[in-house]
Amino acid sequence: MTAPDYKAGKGLPKPRKYCGAITALAPKDGFDTSMDGMIGSSYLPDHVWTFDYPGRTLSIEASTWRPATGDHALRMHLPAVRKGQVRQLFPRIKVSIAGEDIDMLLDTGATARPTSEGLAVMETMVVNGEGTTSYATKSTISRWHAAHPEWTVLDKADEMFGPNHVQRAIRVPNVDIGGWTVGPVWFVERSDANFEQWMSSMMDGPVHGAIGANVLSSFRMTLDYVHATAWLRCVERCEASRPVTE
């Protein structure tokens, strides 16, 4: 597939070695057809990328890029790629919630479609009905709720899979990520099989959900796949915390 047209000097570079790294989305795929395409785990590792969420920019860094003073390192655990395999470098990261370290997918594309009740309670910012979120498996949310009954649970929070498959969400007070604390954070429920079987099968180890842009939006984040490290610079709504055990 070819990439969409861009203004001069603003386009995406061609994949270096792999085909299929830029996926064009057709209406039959069931995604938001306002998008021209999606870039992800097969394409991003070709470069060092900076996601400046507060600045609303995505840029490719030079090969000489180095983290600035004050940037915090977050290790990305990446799967090995064997000859003949499709390269899908989904990063596993560790975060801490209520003192518990938990493995999650680093998911810059985690998407929410909140219900009217979800919009009112979670105050998710949406465009054409869609916004950003983080995910946790059904068993993880159930365990959190049992251990912390004071945490708010919204039963009819998200309808990404349609009005007949509404998912709940839980509000956790804080997430510690890469030596920073962000919170409160809403996690939308996903089935155990979605992460602990399907996603985990493509990663270097099991994960129990995903960290998305409702956490990452506090940072200027640079993904350095060569050194398996995400560098986080706190910009807003975050403060220094203890490093999470790798």
Secondary structure by P-SEA (a helix, b strand, c coil): cccccccccccccccccccccbbbbcccccccccccccccccccccccccccccccbbbbbcccccccccbbbbbbbbbbbcccccccbbbbbbbbcccbbbbbbbcccccccccaaaaaaccccccccbbbbbbbcaaaaaaaaaacccccccccccccccccbbbbbbbbccccccccccccbbbbbbcccccccaaaaaccccccbbbcccccccccccccccccbbbbbbcccccccccccc
